[in-house]
Amino acid sequence: MNDLSPKGLDAALAAVPHATPLATTVRHYPILLGLEGPLQGHRFILNKQMVTVGRDMLADIVLRDNKAARVHARVTYANIAQRDEAPLCRVYDAGSETGTFVNQLQVPVSGQLLADQDHIQVGKTIFGFYIRDDEQTQGDQHQPLDIAVNNDPETGLLQHRVFERIYPREFERARRYRRDLSLMLIAVENLAQIKDQYGSPARIMVLRRVGQILQKSFRSSDVVARHDAADVIALLPETPLDNALIAAQRIIQKTQKL
């Protein structure tokens, strides 16, 4: 089984030439820290270009807050590729009824550029925005940490924790209204052999290509997630077994061409 621990993933990514930072580079991390509300004490590292905040289960930061909209706000990270530079992050309101506020001032339509130690209010939740470097981030490891991203970094598909949030809701909906619901488990074979023979970059390349094929093969209403090192799981609402089998055959044909 492939090592998907943080240490193992770091080692795999380090094998990709463009992913290896210079030893002397000081990397900066924008962080949201819950100061008030249900997420008080939780830290979220902003590690993609746009992070969504709201009540929707597919939001990157999910709020259990009846004052928040399903998608209430978005935080962008414009220069994420330049980790040695100060992060340029901006918050936007996503058309909520109650608005989004920075330091008690309502965020305009054009958004608000964030500075270190700004306070962001979304519904009843207040986040602190902080910029940390490698040393500061390592020193905070005793605190709760949530990675504000829904997607698996190797496949681009949803992370399994997101699937675990959505599955009970979809299962209950199908049971209550007697609707079809199919579950598909997809095994990506020979990953260990590919890694042994060609190295980690080749394994990551295969996973990335498989993820791209699967993203194009399912509907937007389907939930497709990384299940473990070599498996993908897919939830297909409103889909009878016969249709799911047809979809599975099409996926097999597409992936066999790799």
N, C-alpha and C positions, 0 to 999 in steps of 0.2 A: 504493500500500500504506500502511495506517495505521502511524503510528510507535508501536511498542510498547516502545521503550526506556524506562528509568526516567524520563528527562527528558520524553519524550513522554506517558507515562502520567500523570505529575504535572500536565502542562499540561491534559490532558483532564479530570482530576478537579477541577482548580482552576476549571474552567468550571461545575461544579455548585455552586450557591450554598451548600448546607449542608456541602460538603466543604472550604470555604476557611477556614483558621484565621486568627485575628487575628495580625497581624505581631508583636505584643508577647507572644504566648503562648509559654511555654517548655514544649515537649512532652517527656514522659518515655517511655522505652522500656525494658521489662524484657527482659533478654538472658540466655540460657544460654550459657556458654562451656565447651567441653570441656576439662577439666583433666587427666584420666587416662582411658586406654582408646582405642578405635579413633577416636573423634571429637576427640582432643586437638587443641586449636588452632582448632577450628571454633566460630563464633559463630552463635547462632540468635536472631533477633529474634522475640519472641512477639507476633504481630500478629493474633490472633483470640481469641475468648473461651475456647476450650479447645484445647489441643495434646496430642496423644497421643505417647507414647514407647514403642518396643518393636521387636521383630524383624519384625513384619508389614510387608510392602512398602507397605501403605497407611497406615502410621503417619506422622504429621507429621515426627517425627524417627526415622529408621530406624537401629537398632543392629545391627551385625554382631557379636553377642555371645551365645554359647551359654548364658550365665548369665541372660539376660534373657528374659522371657515375650514372646509375640507382641504383646500389648498389656500393657505392664508398669506404666506410670504415666500419669497425666493431670495437666497443669498448667492451671489456670483463671486467667483474667484478668477479674475481676468488673467493674471500672470502666474497661474499654477505651475507652468513649465519652468519658471525661473525661481526655484526654491531658495536661491541665495539672495533674492531681492525681498524687500518688505512686501507682504501680500497686499494686493489691490482688491479689496472686497467691497461689494456694494449690496445693500438690501433693497428689495422692491416689495411693495404691497401687491398681492395678486388679485386685486379687485374685491377684497373683503368688505363687509358692511361696517365693521368697527375700526378698520384701519390698522396700520403698523406704525410704531413710534420708535424714534431713536432719541434718547435723552429727553423724553417727554414731548418731543416735537414730531408731528405727523410726517411720515415719509411722503414726499411728493411723487407724482407719476414718474418722474425721471429717475427716481431712486435716490438713495443716500449713501455716499462713500463712508465707509466705516473706519474709525480710528481706534487704536488700542484703548481698552477700558470703556468703550461706549456701552450703553445699556439699550437693549432692543426689547420692546414690548410687543408680544403677539397674543391677543386675547388676554387671559389672566396670567400668562407666563412671561417672565422677564429673564432674558439672557444677558450675560456679560460677554462682550467680544474682546478677546485677548490674542496677542501675537506672542508666540513662544518659539525659542530656538531649541536645538537638540538637547543641550544641557538642561534647560528648564523643563522640557517635556519628560526627560528621563527622571528628573527629580520629583515629578508629579505622579509617578506610576502607582503610588499607593491609593490614589483617588479613583473613583469610578470612571470608566472610559467607554464611550459608545462611538463607533466609527460611523459618521454620518454619510453612509452610502448604502444603497440597496443592491448594488451589482457586484458580482464576483469578479475580481480583477483579472482572472485568467480566461474565463469564457465570455464575459460580458453579460451573462444571464443573471437572473436574480439570485441573491444569496439564499441559502436554505432557511435562515431565520425568518426571511420575508414570507416564504412559502408556509412556514409553520403558523404565521399570523393569519394568513388568508384562508388556508384549507378548512379550519373548523367553521368559518362563516359560510363558505361555499357549500360545504357538506350539509350544514343545517338548512340552508336555503333549498337545496335540492330535495332533502327529505321532507321539508314542510310543504313544498308546492308540488312534490312528485315530478320533479324535472330530471332529465338525463344528466349524468355527470360521469365522465371517464377519467381514469388515472393512468398515466403512461410512465414507465420506467425505461430509460434509454441507457444502455451500457456502452461506454467508449472503450473499445478493446485495444490491447497491445500497447497501452501507454507506458507500462514499465519497460517493455522491450525497446520502445522508441527512445526512452530516456537513457537506458543502458548503452544503446548502440550509437546514438547521435547526440546525447546530452540534453540538459534541461531546456535550452532554447527551442529545440525541435519539439519537445513535449508541449511547451507553452504555445508554439505555433499551431500545432494540431488542435489543441483545445480551443484556441481563438477561432480557428476556421470552423470547427464544429459548432461553436456558439453562434457564429454568423449565419450558418446554414439553418440552425434551429430557429433563430429569430425571424428569418424570412419564411419559415415553414408553418408557423403557428399564427393564429388570429390574435388581434390585440386584446381580445377578451380572455385568451388562454393565459395561464400562469406557468411559466417555464423557469426552473431554478436548478442550480448546481446542487446535487444531492450529497455526494461525497467525492473522493478523489477521482473516480472514473465513471460516475453515474450522473445522469440528469433526470429530473422528475418533472412531469408536466400534468397540469390539471386542466381539463377541457370541459367547461360548463356547457350545458345544452347540447351535449354530444353523445349519441347512442354508441353502443359498442361497435357496431358495424362501421360507422364513420370513423371511429378512432382507429380501427384496424387498417382502414384505407390510408389514413394519415400516417400511420406507422410504416406502412409499406413504401410510401413516397419518401419518407425520411431515410429509410434504409437505402433506397436507390440513389438518393443524392449523396449520402455520406460514403457509399462504396466507391464513388468516383475520386475520393481524396487520394 
